[in-house]
Structure formats: C-alpha cells, structure tokens
C-alpha cells in the first residue's frame, strides 16, 4: 500500500497521517501535538485503524452536559404548555 492510499483511507475516519523524517506520524485530526511516529507504513496504518475504532466508541457516548443554549422564550413556551395542559386536565 502507498502513502496516498493510506491517507485516503484514514482521513474520512478522522485520523491524520503525515510523512516525517524517518517514518510516518499518526494522530487524530483535531488533536494537538505531533502524534505517534512509526517506521513503516503498515504499522502506522494498523495504529490509525485502531484509533478510528476508538473514535467510533467515543461518538456513541451521550454528551456530558446540556446541548445548546436555553432561551427565555423557550422557558416561557414550556411554562405556557404546562399551564394549558393543567387547565385541559381540570376542565377549566
């Protein structure tokens, strides 16, 4: 396998591979730092595939906190729906 083939395979998976003096460097696309360096392309590709599998496992986890920003308007609509539901239930 050539470098261009490995790059084309790993890039859509969120992994960046670079040619560095003496080998190949692998890291996650949005990660900071140099990454892990390997002497031959086969080892680098295997490591890149394992990183991609870890990325898939991390994507399946739910977010750690609330998503988005709460708005005052949303709170008012939610409150009004709750009051309307109570009124409909009581028959007023």
ABEGO torsion letter per residue (X at the ends): XBAAAAAAAAAAAGBBBBBBBGEBBBBBAABBEAEBBBABAAAAAAAAAAAAAAAAAAAABBBABBBEBBBAAAAAAAAAAAAAAAAAAAGX
